[in-house]
Amino acid sequence: MLPPAKADMLAHIDGGGPAPPRRAQAIMFLFNHTDGPQCLRAEVVPPPSPTYYKPINYTKHTPHIHIHSRPGSTQEYNGVDALLSEAFKVLDPIVAEVNGGYRFNDCEDKCLTWYDSSPRGMVRAERKCWFAIQRKVEGLYLHPLGLEVRVRGGVTEEDYRFSTFNPRTDTEPHLPPGGRPGPRQYEPAGKRYDVNGKHVSWLLLVPGSDCPDTATYFDFSHLWDGHEVQINENSVCVFEMDMGLPLRRHHQHHTRPKFAASIKTYALVVRSISTVYNYDYQWDHVFYTDGTIEVKVQAFGYLQTVRYEVDPYSYKLSPDAAGTLHDHVVHWKVDLDIAGQSNSVMRSTIVVRTYVWDVGMKGIGGKRLVRSMAETEHNATLFINPNTPTRMAVVNEDALNARGNPRGYCIDHKTFTYPLIPDDAWIMETANFMKYHVAVTAHKDDEPTSTTIFDQATPKEPVVRFEDYIDGDSVRRQDVVAWVSAGTWHIPVAEDAPNTPSTAHAVGFVLRPFNYFDEDAALHTREVTIIRNDFETMEAAVVDTGMMAPRDCVPHAGLTAHAAVDSFDSPTDDYK
């Protein structure tokens, strides 16, 4: 689907105008086009039975996408598989002898498989791939074969268990004792959010294992590599979550009367998980009762590995493999409309001011803020520097809170990386968004994304260079878009086998109210608990916040693993 023009969408939502027509995007691989082979992006209207199409040409994108920029397809992978099968008619006896009997052809339970990689060339004139051969076992990404000639001993089946999710019940200690299950999250008074189609309402804010038992699930549908709609069942879940920590709290113990006050932290979570080859990425959008929005990506999955050699690039983490040092960098487009579309970019930089309090004393540093408004896109970028700590916020200069401050939302990074490679490196042609932790541009409907799927195939000649969006337009009292980059460096270690755990390598940022409210918005919920010590009666009193009494402690049944098993049956799972 193609989103409508923002002006048409706001005219419908805010002004009661007609709903914008539904539009879809089609990508066609035209090998015999009169202007040369190319990938054509086209707008087709109306779905699901379009009557016309027109090419999509974004102003800052390369007008013609070379056919070599296309991603792989099932037909191509089938062709590669046939070529490798033919080649291994010669290689199988040699490979089987040095790798415990594993073969590509006629392999039974000791099979080899392959994967490809990007880029498939550096420029559009190239289309070439390399393929890594692996043992086809559970967690195959931790079992690279390596086609170098190397005489080695046989391997036992026990060597491959480390890459599975099978419980290690035959080793001590096996925890927890007795196999007792952990605590569960219940909704004793029922759900506090409503779902109407794709619209979710939670506390008048509109905004198992993978998901709690109480979650509500949605399906996603898509078209790829065929004419049939593919439905990913139960691929998005929504649930309310007790975060297990106070949002606000204080214990006043040195005054009379004594008191303790606390606000529980509840959040509404929208979660989806996408699997790309060896990695799983969990995408969370978390909405808090104080108006904070957290955006987070959690990396799971199997590491991409290479044959281990003694070198400074990696650590050994399996019998014959080492992980590869890599980055996780994610780029988000954040379209904030703060009390309308007339928004500005405000910097608040912390600086040290020297004071001399007495003659002969050294200067004492006091911190203060230097505030400034960005005028153009060129000075509306942020590169995090610990020597000049700066908070960047999108504000409405004409909408003030009760304290006289411009209402806004600031962008707080939870994780970030610095580009360690030079600007003229080939990867920076397509990934130069990594140079900016935040960049703010004027909103344009024809600047929809900072990259395209085509750029991983020809990164040195990308379809879109993000830096082209930063061309000097005004960002003062304009409809603006913030582009946020967050990431982390991943140094693979033994504990990443068989699978990278959730305690490592999450990236994301937080959108936090920045004088948007007059006070903490969570105070307008009934989640406050106050305990006061009345010294006259010497009894403790708990403030009743008006919450309804819980009905019971029986959880909603939710989606079970047995009910979800059918969603794993997909015709695209067997393309290799």
GIMOTA-V204856 format. One record per run of one state. SS is the DSSP state (hx for helix, st for strand, lp for the rest). FROM is the first residue (numbers start at 1). TO is the last residue. If there is no record, write none. Layout:
{{SS FROM TO} {SS FROM TO}}
//
This chain:
{{lp 1 1} {st 2 2} {lp 3 5} {hx 6 13} {lp 14 22} {st 23 30} {lp 31 37} {st 38 45} {lp 46 51} {st 52 55} {lp 56 60} {st 61 61} {lp 62 64} {st 65 66} {hx 67 69} {lp 70 73} {hx 74 98} {lp 99 102} {st 103 103} {lp 104 110} {st 111 115} {lp 116 131} {st 132 135} {lp 136 139} {hx 140 142} {lp 143 143} {st 144 144} {lp 145 156} {hx 157 163} {lp 164 176} {hx 177 179} {lp 180 192} {st 193 196} {lp 197 198} {st 199 202} {lp 203 204} {st 205 206} {lp 207 215} {st 216 222} {lp 223 229} {st 230 252} {lp 253 258} {st 259 276} {lp 277 278} {st 279 288} {lp 289 292} {st 293 301} {lp 302 304} {st 305 307} {lp 308 315} {st 316 316} {lp 317 320} {st 321 323} {lp 324 325} {st 326 334} {lp 335 342} {st 343 355} {lp 356 363} {st 364 373} {lp 374 375} {st 376 376} {hx 377 379} {lp 380 380} {st 381 382} {lp 383 385} {hx 386 388} {lp 389 389} {st 390 400} {lp 401 405} {st 406 413} {lp 414 426} {hx 427 430} {lp 431 431} {hx 432 435} {lp 436 437} {st 438 442} {lp 443 452} {hx 453 456} {lp 457 458} {hx 459 461} {lp 462 463} {st 464 464} {lp 465 465} {hx 466 469} {lp 470 473} {st 474 474} {lp 475 477} {st 478 478} {lp 479 479} {st 480 490} {lp 491 493} {hx 494 496} {lp 497 499} {st 500 500} {lp 501 505} {st 506 514} {lp 515 520} {hx 521 524} {lp 525 527} {st 528 534} {lp 535 538} {st 539 542} {lp 543 560} {hx 561 568} {lp 569 570} {hx 571 574} {lp 575 576}}
//
